[in-house]
Amino acid sequence: MKATKMFKSALLIAVVIFNGAAVAYSPEELEQTCKKPRFTDFNLTAYKAPDNIEIAPESEFIIKISAWADPSTIKLTAKKQALPFTVESTSTFHKIKAKLPASLNGNYVRIDVSAKAVLGCDNKEGWLVKVADK
């Protein structure tokens, strides 16, 4: 009798779990409902060994962000410090422009950008650069 009762309880739990899983979104479905922002056309040379290319001190740079990103959510940092930037928006992309501050001359710098899509999902990207000493 106890085995039958345990079997029914286990069956009930399995049905509840299965029904919950059937209602949940799969990762592929979430990806289709919200396209993550894309970051392209970063115009500085990323630092990579063995090339060890340095960029000019106080370099200006651009990053293009897909049009489905909400421009009010864009965040740009260098060495985890917020960088001021301007945004130019078109129907196909947002272009941000910024300049590395003089305080970063002679340093390795990680430039990070993040943004949320209009539908709510978000994305981030980053590049390591070596800034030449003045």
Summary of the structure (lengths in Angstrom):
residues: 134
radius of gyration: 23.6
end to end distance: 84.5
largest distance: 84.5
contacts: 346
relative contact order: 0.21
helix: 26%
strand: 37%
